[in-house]
Structure formats: C-alpha cells, structure tokens
Amino acid sequence: MDLKSRTLSNFAELVKTGECKKFKGRLKVGVDLGTANTVLAVVDTANRPIAGISAPSHTIQDGVIVNYFESVQLVTKLKETLEERLGTELLYAAAAIPPGVSEGSVKSIGYVLEGAGFEVTNIVDEPTAASAVLKITDGAVVDVGGGTTGISILKDGKVIYTDDEATGGSHMTMTVAGHYRIPYEEAEVLKTQPEKEAEIFPVIKATVEKMALITEKFLKGYQVPAVYVVGGSSMFTEFTSVFEKRLHLPVYRPVHPLLVTPLGIAYCCQLPELSSKKEVK
C-alpha cells in the first residue's frame, strides 16, 4: 500500500471508530459541506490525520447553502464533538466549493464556518483539494459529489483549469427513486448498499455515462495522462470502466474516494503566524 492509500485508510479508520491520534502542536481542520454528507478532517502541521467525523446533511445543493442555520448547527455539533475527543479547541479551518460557484456562495460557506466558531483561513475548489492528497502533478481530478461533477486539470503541479456541472450523486438517487417508485430517502439508502450494487448500477449507468460525457467536454483541448475520480458517487465498481470507455484514458479511483476531498481541504488550511493572538494551548 502506497503512502497516500495508507493515509486515506488511516483517516477512514478514525472517522469510522471515532478515535484520535496523539498530536503535538497546532491542528488544521478541513470542512467538507456536502450535498449528502458533511465531513470534518483534522490533521497536524505535517498533514498527518489526527481525527475525523462525518454526518448526513442536506443543507447544501450544488455548492449553494440552502439552510444556513442548520448548516451552522451541524458544523458546530461536529466541531464540539471533535474538540471533546481531542481535548483542545479547534481554531482554524478551510472549506471547499465546487468550481464555478458564485462569489456569494463562496462567502456563504465561509460564514457557516465562522458561525460555528472557526477562523476561516482558506477556501479552495474541491478537485484541487483532492489533488493535494493524491499528489498529482499532471492529470485531471474529477470530484463526483452529491450535486455536481467538478474537475481540476493540473500541469507541472499547477491547476490550469477548473469547472463543474450540476450532475452528481443526487441525480443517481432520483433515478433509483423513480425506477423503484420509492421515496428519495429510501433510494439513497438502497443506492449505497454494496450487496445491491449489481442490481442498482444498470439503473444509474446512464447518469454515470453523462458524468463521463461532462468530463470529456471539460478535457477538450487539454492533453492529460490520466484521470483520477473521487467522491462518494464514484464508489461503484464499474464506475471507472464507464469513464475509460468514454475518455480513452486510464482512470484511477483511490481507496476511500468519499474522504479524499475533506482530507485535502484540511491539507489546504493555512495556519497564521504564531505571533497571532490565538496560540496553541
């Protein structure tokens, strides 16, 4: 197992068990406000995963906060839970947005973190955050979130293009709900059951093909050696093969694709100088 896979597996275990790693010095937090889940990732200054927590959420759609009060409540609750586990106050955090959202939406996401008691030190786009974990210098990172499919294209370690389009996991869920004539919430549960994958994937395959088509459009005019897919909606076994067939490029999915972006957001949290009025305890 390579270093990034081991790091992701370690973080996934922390989220699953609620355990925390021992740490020294200051901590960085990444807040991933998702359409289906909100994840908080905590790392030290060496970007070593220290703690993590996840909870279902439906307060954001396509990068836009649809319920500010509930968003603040949820982030505050998750922050306080982690602080109790860690025995320290979490001061600084970064957030992420789908590429292409409005300036107002960017500010709103920052306000949610501030409302929960964080000092916001950075807001990055989601695929770029993911690329920080994947250590990609050349290629395309496609973040298939609950509401959008976003892309960052990197060359020589620099992001040269970002974009997104409103097709994501929620569209898969709506397709499942319509096919089985069940409520959206039931369809979401059904969609994420591994034992049902062989039955469900043919139902949502057309949506995955649309995501691949969106990615092909984004890549037009760019030469990339490979595509890396992240996000919870990419977890289906056949997801990468659909993309490869459309793009005629190698497509890779890391372990725990749902957790790549939140961990990358924490990596992107920029700590202020220690002369700041807020010092580590």
VENZIUR-V619775 format. One record per pair of residues at least 24 apart in sequence whose C-alpha atoms are under 10 Angstrom apart, sorted by the first residue. I is the first residue (numbers start at 1). J is the second residue. If there is no record, write none. Layout:
BEGIN
i->I j->J
i->I j->J
END
This chain:
BEGIN
i->3 j->134
i->4 j->133
i->4 j->134
i->4 j->135
i->4 j->254
i->4 j->255
i->4 j->260
i->5 j->133
i->5 j->134
i->5 j->254
i->5 j->255
i->5 j->256
i->5 j->260
i->6 j->255
i->7 j->47
i->7 j->48
i->7 j->49
i->7 j->133
i->7 j->255
i->7 j->260
i->7 j->263
i->8 j->49
i->8 j->133
i->8 j->134
i->8 j->254
i->8 j->255
i->8 j->256
i->8 j->257
i->8 j->258
i->8 j->259
i->8 j->260
i->8 j->263
i->9 j->49
i->9 j->255
i->9 j->256
i->9 j->259
i->10 j->48
i->10 j->49
i->10 j->50
i->10 j->51
i->11 j->41
i->11 j->42
i->11 j->43
i->11 j->48
i->11 j->49
i->11 j->50
i->11 j->51
i->11 j->52
i->11 j->53
i->11 j->256
i->11 j->259
i->11 j->260
i->11 j->263
i->12 j->49
i->12 j->51
i->12 j->52
i->12 j->53
i->12 j->255
i->12 j->256
i->12 j->258
i->12 j->259
i->12 j->260
i->12 j->263
i->13 j->51
i->13 j->52
i->14 j->41
i->14 j->49
i->14 j->50
i->14 j->51
i->14 j->52
i->14 j->53
i->15 j->39
i->15 j->40
i->15 j->41
i->15 j->50
i->15 j->51
i->15 j->52
i->15 j->53
i->15 j->54
i->15 j->259
i->16 j->52
i->16 j->53
i->16 j->54
i->17 j->51
i->17 j->52
i->17 j->53
i->18 j->51
i->18 j->52
i->18 j->53
i->18 j->54
i->18 j->81
i->18 j->82
i->18 j->85
i->19 j->50
i->19 j->51
i->19 j->52
i->19 j->53
i->19 j->82
i->19 j->85
i->19 j->86
i->20 j->49
i->20 j->50
i->20 j->51
i->20 j->52
i->20 j->82
i->20 j->85
i->20 j->86
i->21 j->48
i->21 j->49
i->21 j->50
i->21 j->51
i->21 j->86
i->22 j->50
i->22 j->51
i->22 j->86
i->23 j->48
i->23 j->49
i->23 j->50
i->23 j->86
i->24 j->280
i->25 j->279
i->25 j->280
i->25 j->281
i->26 j->88
i->26 j->89
i->26 j->90
i->26 j->91
i->26 j->92
i->26 j->271
i->26 j->274
i->26 j->279
i->26 j->280
i->26 j->281
i->27 j->88
i->27 j->89
i->27 j->90
i->27 j->91
i->27 j->92
i->27 j->93
i->27 j->266
i->27 j->269
i->27 j->271
i->27 j->280
i->28 j->90
i->28 j->91
i->28 j->92
i->28 j->93
i->28 j->94
i->28 j->121
i->28 j->265
i->28 j->266
i->28 j->267
i->28 j->268
i->28 j->269
i->28 j->270
i->28 j->271
i->29 j->79
i->29 j->90
i->29 j->91
i->29 j->92
i->29 j->93
i->29 j->94
i->29 j->95
i->29 j->118
i->29 j->120
i->29 j->121
i->29 j->262
i->29 j->263
i->29 j->264
i->29 j->265
i->29 j->266
i->29 j->267
i->29 j->268
i->29 j->269
i->29 j->270
i->29 j->271
i->30 j->92
i->30 j->93
i->30 j->94
i->30 j->95
i->30 j->96
i->30 j->120
i->30 j->122
i->30 j->123
i->30 j->129
i->30 j->261
i->30 j->262
i->30 j->263
i->30 j->264
i->30 j->265
i->30 j->266
i->30 j->267
i->30 j->268
i->30 j->269
i->31 j->75
i->31 j->78
i->31 j->79
i->31 j->93
i->31 j->94
i->31 j->95
i->31 j->96
i->31 j->109
i->31 j->113
i->31 j->123
i->31 j->261
i->31 j->262
i->31 j->263
i->31 j->264
i->31 j->265
i->31 j->266
i->31 j->269
i->32 j->75
i->32 j->94
i->32 j->95
i->32 j->96
i->32 j->97
i->32 j->109
i->32 j->126
i->32 j->259
i->32 j->261
i->32 j->262
i->32 j->263
i->32 j->264
i->32 j->265
i->32 j->266
i->33 j->57
i->33 j->58
i->33 j->59
i->33 j->60
i->33 j->61
i->33 j->63
i->33 j->64
i->33 j->65
i->33 j->71
i->33 j->74
i->33 j->75
i->33 j->95
i->33 j->96
i->33 j->97
i->33 j->109
i->33 j->112
i->33 j->113
i->33 j->262
i->34 j->58
i->34 j->59
i->34 j->60
i->34 j->61
i->34 j->62
i->34 j->63
i->34 j->64
i->34 j->65
i->34 j->96
i->34 j->97
i->34 j->98
i->34 j->145
i->34 j->146
i->34 j->147
i->34 j->262
i->35 j->59
i->35 j->60
i->35 j->61
i->35 j->62
i->35 j->63
i->35 j->64
i->35 j->65
i->35 j->145
i->35 j->146
i->35 j->147
i->35 j->148
i->35 j->168
i->35 j->169
i->35 j->170
i->36 j->60
i->36 j->61
i->36 j->145
i->36 j->146
i->36 j->147
i->36 j->169
i->36 j->170
i->36 j->188
i->36 j->232
i->37 j->145
i->37 j->146
i->37 j->232
i->37 j->258
i->38 j->71
i->38 j->74
i->38 j->75
i->38 j->78
i->38 j->262
i->39 j->75
i->39 j->78
i->39 j->258
i->39 j->259
i->39 j->261
i->39 j->262
i->39 j->263
i->40 j->75
i->40 j->78
i->40 j->79
i->40 j->82
i->40 j->93
i->40 j->94
i->40 j->95
i->40 j->259
i->40 j->262
i->40 j->263
i->40 j->265
i->40 j->266
i->41 j->79
i->41 j->82
i->41 j->93
i->41 j->94
i->41 j->259
i->41 j->261
i->41 j->262
i->41 j->263
i->41 j->264
i->41 j->265
i->41 j->266
i->41 j->267
i->42 j->82
i->42 j->90
i->42 j->93
i->42 j->262
i->42 j->263
i->42 j->265
i->42 j->266
i->42 j->267
i->42 j->269
i->43 j->263
i->43 j->264
i->43 j->266
i->43 j->267
i->43 j->269
i->44 j->266
i->44 j->267
i->45 j->266
i->45 j->267
i->45 j->269
i->45 j->270
i->45 j->271
i->46 j->267
i->47 j->133
i->47 j->263
i->47 j->264
i->47 j->266
i->47 j->267
i->47 j->268
i->47 j->269
i->48 j->263
i->48 j->266
i->48 j->267
i->49 j->263
i->49 j->266
i->49 j->267
i->50 j->86
i->51 j->82
i->51 j->83
i->51 j->85
i->51 j->86
i->52 j->78
i->52 j->79
i->52 j->82
i->52 j->259
i->52 j->262
i->52 j->263
i->53 j->78
i->53 j->79
i->53 j->81
i->53 j->82
i->54 j->78
i->54 j->259
i->58 j->146
i->60 j->109
i->60 j->146
i->60 j->147
i->61 j->146
i->61 j->147
i->61 j->148
i->61 j->166
i->61 j->170
i->62 j->97
i->62 j->98
i->62 j->101
i->62 j->105
i->62 j->145
i->62 j->146
i->62 j->147
i->62 j->148
i->62 j->149
i->62 j->164
i->62 j->165
i->62 j->166
i->62 j->167
i->62 j->168
i->62 j->170
i->63 j->96
i->63 j->97
i->63 j->98
i->63 j->99
i->63 j->100
i->63 j->101
i->63 j->102
i->63 j->105
i->63 j->106
i->63 j->108
i->63 j->109
i->63 j->145
i->63 j->146
i->63 j->147
i->63 j->148
i->63 j->166
i->64 j->97
i->64 j->98
i->64 j->101
i->64 j->102
i->64 j->104
i->64 j->105
i->64 j->106
i->64 j->108
i->64 j->109
i->64 j->147
i->65 j->105
i->65 j->106
i->65 j->108
i->65 j->109
i->65 j->112
i->66 j->108
i->68 j->108
i->68 j->109
i->68 j->111
i->68 j->112
i->68 j->115
i->69 j->112
i->69 j->115
i->70 j->112
i->71 j->109
i->71 j->112
i->71 j->113
i->71 j->115
i->71 j->116
i->72 j->109
i->72 j->111
i->72 j->112
i->72 j->113
i->72 j->114
i->72 j->115
i->72 j->116
i->72 j->117
i->73 j->112
i->73 j->115
i->73 j->116
i->74 j->112
i->74 j->116
i->75 j->112
i->75 j->113
i->75 j->114
i->75 j->115
i->75 j->116
i->75 j->117
i->75 j->118
i->76 j->112
i->76 j->113
i->76 j->114
i->76 j->115
i->76 j->116
i->76 j->117
i->76 j->118
i->77 j->116
i->78 j->116
i->79 j->113
i->79 j->116
i->79 j->117
i->79 j->118
i->80 j->116
i->80 j->117
i->88 j->280
i->88 j->281
i->89 j->117
i->89 j->118
i->89 j->280
i->89 j->281
i->90 j->117
i->90 j->118
i->90 j->119
i->90 j->280
i->91 j->117
i->91 j->118
i->91 j->119
i->91 j->120
i->91 j->121
i->91 j->271
i->91 j->278
i->91 j->279
i->91 j->280
i->92 j->117
i->92 j->118
i->92 j->119
i->92 j->120
i->92 j->121
i->92 j->122
i->92 j->266
i->92 j->269
i->92 j->270
i->92 j->271
i->92 j->272
i->92 j->278
i->93 j->117
i->93 j->118
i->93 j->119
i->93 j->120
i->93 j->121
i->93 j->122
i->93 j->123
i->93 j->265
i->93 j->266
i->93 j->267
i->93 j->268
i->93 j->269
i->93 j->270
i->93 j->271
i->94 j->118
i->94 j->119
i->94 j->120
i->94 j->121
i->94 j->122
i->94 j->123
i->94 j->124
i->94 j->262
i->94 j->264
i->94 j->265
i->94 j->266
i->94 j->267
i->94 j->268
i->94 j->269
i->94 j->270
i->94 j->271
i->95 j->120
i->95 j->121
i->95 j->122
i->95 j->123
i->95 j->124
i->95 j->125
i->95 j->126
i->95 j->129
i->95 j->262
i->95 j->264
i->95 j->265
i->95 j->266
i->95 j->268
i->95 j->269
i->96 j->122
i->96 j->123
i->96 j->124
i->96 j->125
i->96 j->126
i->96 j->127
i->96 j->128
i->96 j->129
i->96 j->261
i->96 j->262
i->96 j->264
i->96 j->265
i->96 j->266
i->96 j->268
i->97 j->123
i->97 j->124
i->97 j->125
i->97 j->126
i->97 j->127
i->97 j->128
i->97 j->129
i->97 j->150
i->98 j->124
i->98 j->125
i->98 j->126
i->98 j->127
i->98 j->128
i->98 j->143
i->98 j->144
i->98 j->145
i->98 j->147
i->98 j->148
i->98 j->149
i->98 j->150
i->98 j->151
i->98 j->162
i->98 j->163
i->98 j->164
i->98 j->165
i->98 j->166
i->99 j->124
i->99 j->125
i->99 j->126
i->99 j->127
i->99 j->128
i->99 j->148
i->99 j->149
i->99 j->150
i->99 j->151
i->99 j->152
i->99 j->161
i->99 j->162
i->99 j->163
i->99 j->164
i->99 j->165
i->100 j->125
i->100 j->150
i->100 j->162
i->100 j->163
i->100 j->164
i->100 j->165
i->101 j->125
i->101 j->163
i->101 j->164
i->101 j->165
i->119 j->271
i->120 j->269
i->120 j->270
i->120 j->271
i->121 j->268
i->121 j->269
i->121 j->270
i->121 j->271
i->121 j->272
i->122 j->265
i->122 j->266
i->122 j->268
i->122 j->269
i->122 j->270
i->122 j->271
i->123 j->265
i->123 j->268
i->123 j->269
i->123 j->270
i->124 j->264
i->124 j->265
i->124 j->268
i->124 j->269
i->125 j->150
i->125 j->151
i->125 j->152
i->125 j->162
i->125 j->163
i->125 j->261
i->125 j->265
i->126 j->150
i->126 j->151
i->126 j->152
i->126 j->162
i->126 j->230
i->126 j->231
i->126 j->260
i->126 j->261
i->126 j->262
i->126 j->264
i->126 j->265
i->127 j->151
i->127 j->152
i->127 j->153
i->127 j->159
i->127 j->162
i->127 j->163
i->127 j->164
i->127 j->228
i->127 j->229
i->127 j->230
i->127 j->231
i->127 j->260
i->127 j->261
i->127 j->264
i->127 j->265
i->128 j->152
i->128 j->153
i->128 j->154
i->128 j->158
i->128 j->159
i->128 j->161
i->128 j->162
i->128 j->261
i->128 j->264
i->128 j->265
i->128 j->268
i->129 j->260
i->129 j->261
i->129 j->262
i->129 j->263
i->129 j->264
i->129 j->265
i->129 j->266
i->129 j->267
i->129 j->268
i->130 j->228
i->130 j->229
i->130 j->230
i->130 j->231
i->130 j->257
i->130 j->259
i->130 j->260
i->130 j->261
i->130 j->262
i->130 j->263
i->130 j->264
i->130 j->265
i->130 j->267
i->130 j->268
i->131 j->157
i->131 j->159
i->131 j->228
i->131 j->230
i->131 j->260
i->131 j->261
i->131 j->264
i->131 j->265
i->132 j->157
i->132 j->260
i->132 j->261
i->132 j->263
i->132 j->264
i->132 j->265
i->132 j->266
i->132 j->267
i->132 j->268
i->133 j->260
i->133 j->261
i->133 j->262
i->133 j->263
i->133 j->264
i->133 j->265
i->133 j->266
i->133 j->267
i->133 j->268
i->134 j->228
i->134 j->230
i->134 j->254
i->134 j->260
i->134 j->261
i->134 j->264
i->136 j->228
i->138 j->223
i->138 j->224
i->138 j->225
i->138 j->226
i->138 j->227
i->139 j->222
i->139 j->223
i->139 j->224
i->139 j->225
i->139 j->226
i->139 j->227
i->139 j->228
i->140 j->215
i->140 j->218
i->140 j->219
i->140 j->222
i->140 j->223
i->140 j->224
i->140 j->225
i->140 j->226
i->140 j->227
i->140 j->228
i->140 j->229
i->140 j->251
i->141 j->215
i->141 j->226
i->141 j->227
i->141 j->228
i->141 j->229
i->141 j->230
i->141 j->251
i->141 j->252
i->141 j->253
i->142 j->211
i->142 j->212
i->142 j->215
i->142 j->227
i->142 j->228
i->142 j->229
i->142 j->230
i->142 j->231
i->142 j->234
i->142 j->251
i->142 j->253
i->143 j->168
i->143 j->228
i->143 j->229
i->143 j->230
i->143 j->231
i->143 j->232
i->143 j->233
i->143 j->234
i->143 j->257
i->143 j->258
i->143 j->260
i->143 j->261
i->144 j->168
i->144 j->169
i->144 j->208
i->144 j->211
i->144 j->229
i->144 j->230
i->144 j->231
i->144 j->232
i->144 j->233
i->144 j->234
i->144 j->235
i->144 j->257
i->144 j->258
i->145 j->169
i->145 j->170
i->145 j->230
i->145 j->231
i->145 j->232
i->145 j->233
i->145 j->234
i->145 j->258
i->145 j->261
i->146 j->170
i->146 j->171
i->146 j->172
i->146 j->173
i->146 j->231
i->146 j->232
i->146 j->233
i->147 j->171
i->147 j->172
i->147 j->233
i->148 j->211
i->149 j->210
i->149 j->211
i->149 j->212
i->149 j->214
i->149 j->215
i->149 j->229
i->149 j->230
i->149 j->231
i->149 j->233
i->150 j->211
i->150 j->214
i->150 j->215
i->150 j->218
i->150 j->229
i->150 j->230
i->151 j->214
i->151 j->215
i->151 j->218
i->151 j->219
i->151 j->227
i->151 j->228
i->151 j->229
i->152 j->218
i->152 j->219
i->152 j->227
i->153 j->218
i->153 j->219
i->153 j->222
i->153 j->223
i->153 j->224
i->153 j->227
i->154 j->222
i->154 j->224
i->155 j->222
i->155 j->223
i->155 j->224
i->160 j->222
i->161 j->218
i->161 j->219
i->161 j->222
i->162 j->218
i->163 j->215
i->163 j->218
i->164 j->214
i->164 j->215
i->164 j->218
i->165 j->211
i->165 j->214
i->165 j->215
i->165 j->218
i->166 j->211
i->166 j->214
i->167 j->207
i->167 j->208
i->167 j->210
i->167 j->211
i->167 j->214
i->168 j->207
i->168 j->208
i->168 j->210
i->168 j->211
i->168 j->231
i->168 j->232
i->168 j->233
i->168 j->234
i->169 j->204
i->169 j->207
i->169 j->208
i->169 j->231
i->169 j->232
i->169 j->233
i->169 j->234
i->170 j->233
i->171 j->204
i->171 j->207
i->171 j->208
i->172 j->200
i->172 j->201
i->172 j->203
i->172 j->204
i->172 j->205
i->172 j->206
i->172 j->207
i->172 j->208
i->172 j->233
i->173 j->204
i->173 j->233
i->174 j->204
i->175 j->203
i->175 j->204
i->175 j->205
i->175 j->206
i->175 j->207
i->176 j->200
i->176 j->201
i->176 j->203
i->176 j->204
i->178 j->203
i->179 j->203
i->179 j->204
i->191 j->233
i->191 j->236
i->192 j->232
i->192 j->233
i->192 j->235
i->192 j->236
i->194 j->235
i->194 j->236
i->194 j->237
i->197 j->235
i->197 j->236
i->197 j->237
i->197 j->238
i->198 j->236
i->198 j->237
i->198 j->238
i->200 j->236
i->201 j->236
i->201 j->237
i->201 j->238
i->201 j->239
i->202 j->238
i->205 j->238
i->205 j->239
i->205 j->242
i->206 j->242
i->208 j->233
i->208 j->234
i->208 j->236
i->208 j->238
i->208 j->239
i->208 j->240
i->208 j->242
i->208 j->243
i->209 j->239
i->209 j->242
i->209 j->243
i->209 j->245
i->209 j->246
i->210 j->242
i->210 j->243
i->210 j->246
i->211 j->242
i->211 j->243
i->212 j->239
i->212 j->240
i->212 j->242
i->212 j->243
i->212 j->244
i->212 j->245
i->212 j->246
i->212 j->247
i->213 j->243
i->213 j->246
i->213 j->247
i->215 j->243
i->215 j->246
i->215 j->247
i->216 j->243
i->216 j->246
i->216 j->247
i->216 j->248
i->217 j->247
i->219 j->247
i->224 j->249
i->224 j->250
i->225 j->249
i->225 j->250
i->225 j->251
i->226 j->250
i->226 j->251
i->226 j->252
i->227 j->251
i->227 j->252
i->227 j->253
i->228 j->252
i->228 j->253
i->228 j->254
i->228 j->257
i->229 j->253
i->229 j->254
i->229 j->257
i->229 j->260
i->230 j->254
i->230 j->255
i->230 j->256
i->230 j->257
i->230 j->258
i->230 j->259
i->230 j->260
i->230 j->261
i->231 j->256
i->231 j->257
i->231 j->258
i->231 j->259
i->231 j->260
i->231 j->261
i->231 j->262
i->232 j->256
i->232 j->257
i->232 j->258
i->232 j->259
i->232 j->260
i->233 j->257
i->233 j->258
i->234 j->258
END
